[in-house]
Amino acid sequence: LSSGIDAEAFQCAHLVQPDLFIRAQGENIQDIADSLTEAGLEYVKFEERTFALPNATKLDVLLPDSLNYRVQDLSSQRTGHFMEPAKYEYWWDCCAASGGKSILLAEKEKTIQLLVSDVRESILQNLDERFRKAGIQKYQKKIIDLLQNNDQILHHYEFDGIVLDAPCTGSGTWGRTPEMLSYFDEHRIGFFSKLQFSIAENIVKYLKPGKPLIYITCSVFKEENEELVAKLTDTLPLKLDKMEVIKGYDDKADTMFVARLIKEL
């Protein structure tokens, strides 16, 4: 397990239903709090914008205006602290899925330009809808297999930041799918760490020197996290700025890992 994870507390967390987390968008924080209070629903507030609700909460009934908030796990939201976009920068969310990390980026700096990509076309259609609700209009979208040479598609691109929300074992999310504890094959850890390294190796050439690669997993395994980061800094022109295991099991949330790596000049 990654450094600092309490094995017993992590295991016990699989016996507890995780919470449902929503993040208020725009100026709607107080409106959401008022609606939840009026409905008599107990909630826990984290940081400025995040509400933890019982997992079975019917959001479409309690908060019918889905433009006011989005569903996003607490730990996933906290990875945003490692993103520090500046005005008018160009960022690439290279395994964008449904766009949660890109929305955090745009929330921090509205003027950034975004390229979002994924190997799955269907999931990028879901991203369009989430971006619309978040008010993000200025972005490019591409279907890219990051295990291939993509120079033909990306030869003229140079980014001020890249977010790699890497494919992983998903072990930090097993509180939501505890049956995975029975089915998991330990060899998958090695499979994913090789995949993660290959992707990082293929994308770092599109990052400007002195700029950050944000590496994220929802894994609890050291081989996908700290050990992978050590391999990246040993073999690629990257140096570690900071990293953190986000121990979500203390807050009925997922456990995640995030590292901020800077491309050497």
C-alpha positions, 0 to 999 in steps of 0.5 A: 500500500502507499505510504501513510495508508492505514491498512486496517482503516482502509479495509474497514471502510469497505464495510461502510457505504461511501457518501455522495459528494456534490460540488456547488457551481458558481454562486449557488453554495448558500442556495444548495445549503438552504435546499438541503436544510429545508428538506431535513437532510443531514449533510457535512460541508467540506471546504467551501463548495463541497457537500457530503450527502447520504449515498441514496439521496435523490438529487433530482428531487431535492436539487432539480436544477442540476446546473447549480452543482455537479456530482464529484467525489471529495478526493477527486475534487481535492486533486484540483489543489495540485493544478495551478493554471495561469491566465490564457494557458493551454492545458491538455486533459489527456485521459479526460473521461467525463471531464471532472478534472478539466472542470476543476481546471476551468473553475480555477482559471476561466481563461485557459484553453483546453484540449480534452482527449480519451480513447473512448468516443462514447465517454467524450459525449458525456463530457460535452453535457457536463461541460455545458452544465459547467459553462465551459465552451472553449475547448477542443476534443480528440479521440486519442490512443495514448499508447500510439505515436500521436505526432501526426495529431499533436505535432504542433501542440505544446502545452502549459500543463497536462493532466494524466488521470491514469488508468489504474486498478481503481483500488481506491474506489472499491468502497463503492464496488466491494465485490472487486476485493474478491475478483482482483488479480494481483498481477493487474497492479504490474499491468497498470503500472506499465501502462501508466509509464507508457502513457506518461512517456508518450505525452511528456514530449508535448509539455513545455519545459518548466511546466507541470504534469499532474499525475493522478490515480484512484489506486492505493498501491505503491507500485502505481503511485510513489514507485511509478513517480520515482520511475518517471523522475529517474527515466524522463525529464521530470522532477517531483514538485509535490505528491500526496495520498488523499486518504478518502477512507477517513471521510467516506470518500475514495482514496486517490494519489496525486503528484505534480511533476515539472518538466526540466528545462 
